[in-house]
Amino acid sequence: MVTRWLWRVLGVTCVGIGAAGTVVPLLPTTPFLLVAAWAFARGSERWRQWLLNHPRFGPPIHAWQSQRAIPRKVKWIGIASVVASLGIALWAQLPPVALTLQVIALVCVTIFLLTRPDA
């Protein structure tokens, strides 16, 4: 019983962060919604169905679960966020080691985004 409650709390938290990501720049939405759907599958089937059938949040979850696809617009927003993150790091004059690690991570994120099918 406590475990189901914890899954629900995780799901609601992730839906909240995901919803905030629809208006806060550089805060992703879909990854948090995917975690919420995963958590709700363990905590509440009713809440999972609500999320999957939500007119705004449901379609990207379905696209990911069925095809591992990311909408083209979301890909370009993600790549723009990568470029913005790198620009901020350069502007902040991060130490070379930190900058190198960030570039490696951002290149991996970009490759991941570009290799997913379009939803």
N, C-alpha and C positions, 0 to 999 in steps of 0.2 A: 504494500500500500504506500509506504513512504517512497519507494523507488518510483512508482508511477507519478507521484506528486513532484519529485525532483525532475523527471523528464518533462513534465508540464511546465515547471518553472523555467527550465532551460529553453523550451519551445517559445514560451511567451516572451522571454528576454530577447531571444533571437528575432522574433517577429518585430518587437519594438525597435531593436537596432536596425533591422532591415527597413522598417518603415521610415526611420530617421534618415536612412541612406537615400531615400527618394528625394530629399530636399537638402541634405548636407553634402557639399562638394567633397569628393575624394573618399567618401564613406560608402563602401560597397553594399549593395542590397541583396542580390541573389545568393551569395554564399551564406549569408545569415538565414535566408528563407529556406535554403536547402537543409541547413542544420536544424531549423525549426521543424520542417517536415519529418526529418529523421527522428527527432526527439518526440514529436507527437505520435509517431508510429509506435513508440514504446510506452507513451503515457496516456494518450487519448485518441482513439480512432475518430471520434466526433470532431475534435479540434483539427486533426489531420485532414479530414474531409473538408472542413471549412476552409483551411488554407489552400488545399488543392483546387477547390471550386471558386476561390476568390477571383473576381474579374481582373484585378491588377497583378496579384502575386502568383496566381495559379499557373498561367501560361509559361513563364520561364522555368518553373519547377517541372512541369510536364515535359518541356523541351529537353531539359537536362536528363530527367529520369528515363525518357524513351530513346533519345538519340545522342545524349551527351553533347547537345548542341547549345550554342550561345548566340543570341540575336546579334546581327551585324552591328547595329547601333551600340549595343553594350560593349562589343569588342573595341570599337573605336573610342568609346568613352574610357574604357580601361587603358588603352594605349595612350590616350591623351593624359590620363592620370599618371601613367608611368613616366612620361616625358616631364610633366609638372613636378613629380617627386624628384626626378633627377635634377631638374633646374633649381629646385629649392635646396637640394644638397650641395650643388655647386655654389649657389649664392651664399649658403651658410659656411662655405669653406670647410667642409668636413675633413677630418684627417684622411690621408690617402688609403689607409687600410679600410676604414669605414666606407669610403666612397667605392673602393674596389668591391667590397662585399655587397654593397647596395646595387652596383651595376650588374654583378653576377645574378643577384636575385631578380632584378627587374628584367634582365634578358630572358631568364627562365619564365617569368610571368608572361612576357610578350610572346615567346615561342608557344607557350601553352594556349594563349588566346587565339593566336593565328592558326593553330593546328586543329582547333575544334570546328566542327561543321557549323554552318549558319542555320539559325532557327527560323 
